[in-house]
Amino acid sequence: MIQKRKHLLESLETRQLLAAECFAIPNELLSAGDQVIAGDLSASVAAAQSGQVTSWNAAGLPIDQSAIALIRPYYHADLIQEVDGRLIAVDTSDNTLHVFSRSNDGGLEQIGSVSVAGGIHDMRVVGNQVLLFSPVDLPIAYPTDAMIAPPWGTETLVTTVNLGDEITTIRQTLPGSYNALDVTGNRVVIRQREGGGFIPAIWPPPEMPPSSLNVYDITENGLQLVDSVEVPHYGDIQVRGDDIFVAETVHPEIEILPPIVNYELGIDAAGNVIPPDEFVPSEPPVEFVPTKVVLTRMRISDQSIEQVAQWESAEGELSSLYVSEDATTATMVQTQYLGIGAQLQVSLLDLSANSISVFDSFSVQASEPTGVMSVIDIGPGYVVLHDFDQRELTIVSTDQSIDIASENRVRTLSLPEGWQATHQTLRRGTDRLVVGALVRRTSQPSDPTRPNATNDIFHELRSGFLTVKLSSAEIIADTVLPAEIHSYPGSLIPIDPVAGRFGFISGAEAVNTSRIRLIVGRLNDAGEFVVSGSVALPNTYTEIDANPQRLLVRYQDRLLEYDWGNLTEPTTIPLGELLPAIQAVDDALTIDFSGQPSVQLDVTANDDLGSGFAPAQIVELIGAPRGAEIEAGRFVRIPATALRNSESLRFEYVISDGLTRSRAVAEVTVNTIDESLFQDLIDSILRRAASDFGVSVNEVEVTSLERFVGEPLPYVPPDDPNNPIDLSPGVLMLVNTPGNSALYAGSIDGRIIQVFGSTREFLVELGLRAVDANGQPVTEVAVGDEFWLEFRADDLRPNGGGVFSAFFDLAVPADLLQLTGQVEYGDGFSRVANFVITDSEVDELGAIGNQVQPPGNEVQTLLRIGARALAAGDVQLQLDPADNPVAETTMHGIDDAIDLDRVRLGSLELTIVESEGTDPLDVDGNGSVTAGDALMVVNFIGQHGVLTLNDIVATGAEGEQVSQTDLESMRRMDTNRNGSISALDALFIINRLREVRLAELNAEQLSSESVTPQPLSSIVSADAMDDDDDVAGETVNTDLF
């Protein structure tokens, strides 16, 4: 829905300028007033051809600047501006304004600099003056009611820089803060507010100190006040020459009716006490009076501001306003709320003859009653609306030169399947609109034999553009961008309106600096966007400034200038003295390893990462172990496969701030910790918990267990003098006993503390059991059997009404079990929300009741999922709580969600045995044990080395994905069932063959001769030649035995 504009310190330019502070902020987090909306580009063709490009504010109002800038939200102001052959840029590291002149060959030469105030929120270049606006906070007495009066006040510091033969500055302070600013001719129009920029976000809006609209002359001696008039705090202000248009949403008085029932005392309006069984609390009813918009037209004369005309709209809040450049027409869009939905009221206003009158007015409704549309583009000739739910665009013609029926002005078009528009738009001429979009693609099922698997959901999100012909309300082209242009485009940056060239930012604000890029391209004759180049943007850039001739990227201490024909070799333009270079420093680290999946190394802790806003990050690893990854730009995560059986590691890493690089060496000593020490610690904590709560060890249930190696234990501050646990390896363990729960911390040297303990009552138990196809419980299955994992809920209240919804996660050992993806729901329950089931993991799975009447507190079957036994062994499964905050356990008779500490999560123990008739040494599964089985093991070891089954499941052989068929085959190679594939597994087969051969010789009754066993190599060679299931060309390395 359209929301009210944020009332912060923002100018007309920065509020909705196409180059506004919107980079990397998802549109769903922006209010309507913050959306990036482009005005008409056709008006700037002449300026673009002469090297001058016009910028636009929200309403399409041109602002006299030389280029369009994209400003990152941390930096507030457009601090690069090129006007009349002069480039003005501000170095924010030392608050110095630099002035450059453009030579005939296109180069830049510095002609002067001057110190200025910091905290600049706005910069305007007007002739030979540069105006810099900086808010100044002034603490005042804290008010009694902070919601009525703001807790701070502000002034505005204005610095006027005169660009004469000698650069001079004039500083002056304006009372109050400013939140709207524009320049017209040699005058500046500012809306100022006493008492600061803070407006409480409450309803109804409180009484605030007055705001004023002030007009100043721009002179060498600073700003000189022309006149001042009172204006509202809320609404939009647009300047057209000497005319100023102020649009205000008027919120009438709200009448609060007497309460029917006193909420606290249980007394009715007549003062009578209400019996408890009849007491129904209620809030005081509120009668809302419809809002409206008042549009006031003012005019600046020589020495005053005069009101020319005023107009009141019908019901509705102000959504968007566009006033034509010549101030003869205007388009206003209002939001009218209709209970569960809303509609937009479009008013076409005639501003000729110094008046404001309605040319036409009509409402536009969404396709569905509950739908809400938003304005994504407003400008000359057209307003474009977006219905997110229905994926529709509505084109509204606002041309007042033709008089047609209102219904003929509105046309709706549907977006292509899988497309969803964003609020990035750009006009090319008056009849073409480029709309940024997200394109969803569906994946194909990875296993056609598993039609119920959930991995065929939407999995790919691509960026794209739609080119819309406004006059005919049709999409004439759609462009899906390459997958490497990840994330959706940020603000669209026009480069050359005549040629249809523009750019946009691709990537997020930055785990890896190389992922942020400026993508540039053009629309071809068919309306498709064609990428022509890109520029890598380090995370330290602060602003982009573009015109048809060049691209400027501002950093804290320098500019980089690119020629559009060469985006790989920029020219560096220092802004004063450059900041110190970054420096990586060699590391000598020691880590404790105890079998955890990976270890994080902080290799940049001793590096100089720079003094700019965004520190340098790791961009490259050299000689690092296979599987090592850069994490968060400053850490290196090493997988367990590289640490197991290793005493030390050595690799190099490179840090970069995008401008410079530095390289260092990391030497790591690996201290491997015996697994038995952790098991002893866990047993000790169980005994401690049993003693603390007076129960047996068997009554202590472990609900959560985390290992910590080489890092502090959470919840246990190392500097706490009462804390006996230091950085030594340890665990955090949450346990439950009947009626109690407690969190323990312990270290492997035997020190244990209880972090906290509490007495609580479980309300519900979520259980797990294995059942066969008939729903009968089983505790033992055979390899190859398919069965069900059944999830149950038990209301533990004496007279409970049952469970209404429940969610959970579950991980199964991938070497023993495989989830089939089948899901069946129990009686009275159905699917809710999205979930994921892989071969070995269930994420966010849940069920919700579909019955109105509470079922009671008998055990309820929520759902069951299919499973298949893969290998023999003992399986222990533990339910985990779902991670999503909206995945709640709820119960009949309780309004709120059940806290996790009131939910007992069950577990399951299951034994998998070998199938009858299955020989564990029959690796290839052909029904007999031959030398070919040993050959499979030996060749696997020769190619991949000795691997554990966990290594295979986690990373796959040679780092490749392992199919389920290959995985089952590899499990069979573990003939001695010790969890790894080694030469011993082949030796088990060879010994079997030897025993068989000796038995055959004895059967031939060769009692007169001494039996001389053949060498193992000859047995293998002979059998390999005779066995018809061997693969041609396979050899065996007998040296392994």
PyMOL commands that set and color helices and strands:
alter all, ss='L'
color gray80, all
select helices_A, chain A and resi 12-16+27-29+32-34+42-49+276-278+352-354+406-409+513-515+640-643+675-693+697-699+900-902+931-944+949-955+957-959+964-973+983-1003+1016-1026+1038-1040
alter helices_A, ss='H'
color red, helices_A
select strands_A, chain A and resi 55-56+62-63+68-71+80-83+86-91+96-102+108-115+122-126+129-139+152-163+167-175+177-184+187-193+211-219+222-231+236-240+243-250+255-256+286-287+292-300+305-315+317-323+329-337+342-350+357-365+373-379+382-387+392-397+410-414+419-428+432-442+458-469+474-480+493-496+501-506+517-523+529-536+543-546+550-554+558-563+566-574+587-593+598-601+617-622+629-631+635-639+648-656+661-672+701-708+730-737+740-747+752-759+764-771+780-782+786-795+803-811+817-825+829-831+836-837+841-849+860-869+873-878+890-891+903-905+907-913+947-948+980-981
alter strands_A, ss='S'
color yellow, strands_A
deselect
rebuild
show_as cartoon
